[in-house]
Amino acid sequence: MLLVVLIIFMVVSPLKPARFLTNVPAKPNRNLKDIDPNPNTLVVTIKMDRTLMLNRIDNVGSVSDTSGLSMMLVDLFQKRLQSHDYRYELRDRIDLPDEMRIEKTVFIKAPRSIPYADVIRVLDGIKGAGASPVGLQIDDLN
């Protein structure tokens, strides 16, 4: 009986999908540098000295203390909630509460030499502020 069950599992196991589909972004168009970024785009930059920068606002905390960054993001999300600044794809979804519809996307940009644990600490602070989704930017910092 055990042999029959073993043979069944050996036959069925190759039928499981062993891959997942991903979308790889296209190469950026270098001619579009003069386009202004979306004002709703939030980018947290981890500098080499482990300090944090939110868009162009310098020194909003450090890797070891992300409370300043978290508080700034919470305030920003609250202002977006009051001004009904919704995500583009959710602006017509009146069946969802406003808290779920506002733009809370944040990107993390860090040099490749920063340890993974430091990036995760910043990611935890950002998620604790309510950001969703959080993306990682992989281009190099000068």
N, C-alpha and C positions, 0 to 999 in steps of 0.2 A: 504494500500500500504506500509506504514511504517512497519507494522507487517511482511509482506512478505520479505522485505529487511532485517529486523532484523533476521528472521529465516534463510535466505540464509547465512548471515554472521556467524551465530552460527554454521551452518553446515560446512562451508568452513574453519573456523579458526583452527579446530584440524588437518587439512590436512597440515598446514605449519610445516616445520621441526623446532623442538624446541631444537636442539643440533648442535654442530659443532665438527668436527673431529680434534684431535691434535695428535702429535707424542711426546711421552714421551721418553726422552733418557734412554738408558740402564744404569745399574749401572756400574761405572768405574771399569776397571780391575786394581787392585792394584799392579799387577806384572809388569806393564809397566812404572814404574817411571823413568827408566833409558833412556827412549826415549827422544831425543832432541825435543823441540817444533818447530813448523813451524816458520821459520824466518819472515814470513809475518804476523804472529799473533800479533795484537796490543791489549794490555790489559791496561786499565786505572784503577789504584787502588786508591780508596779513603781511606786514612788512618784515624785513630781515631782522629788525630789532625786537620782534614779537609784539609790536603795538598794532592796534587795529584802526582801520579807517573805513568809514561808511560813505560811499560815493566820494565826495570831495571834502568831507568833514574829517579833519585829522584828529588823532589821539582820542578815540572814543572808548578806550580800554586797552587791555592787553590779553594775551593768550591765557594767562593765569587768572585774570579777573575780567570776565565778560559781562559783568552786571551793568556797566555803563552802556554798552552796546545793546543789551537786552532791554533796558529801560527806554532807550531811544527808539528802538523798534516798536515796543508796545505803544508808546506815545504816537508814533507815526501811523500805526495801524488803527489806533483810535480816531485820529484825525481823518483817515481815509474812510472809516466807518461813518463818521458824521457828515462827510461831504459826498457820500455814496460813490466813491471811486472804485468801481467794480472791475473785475477781470473781464477782458474782452469777450471771452467765450461764455461767461456766466452773466452778462449784463441783462439778458432777457429771461433769466430763470427766476421768475417771481415765486416759484414753489420752494426755493431754498431761502433760508434765513440770510439776512444781510451779512452776518459774521462770516458765512461761508463764501459769499460772493465777492468780497473785497480782494484787491490785489495784495498778496502776501508773498510773492516770489522773491527769493533772495539768492544771490550767487556769491560763492566764496572764491576769492582769487588769492593764491599763495605761491611763493617761489617753490621750485621743486626740492630745494634743500631743507625746507621746513619739515620737521618730523611729522609723521602721520598722526600721532597722538595730539599734537598741538592743533591740527586742523579739526580733529574730532571734538576737542574741547570747545572750539569756536562754533562748530556745528551744533553741539548740544545747547549752547547759549542762544543760538538763533532759533532752534526748534522750541526752546523753552519760552521764547517771546511770542510764539504762535505762528512763525513763518512756515509756509507750506505752498509749493514745494521749494526745496533748497537744491540748487545746482552747483556743480564744481566747474570752475573755469580753468582750462588747462593750458592757456597760453602763458608764455614766460613773462616774468617781470624784469624790467631793466633796473 
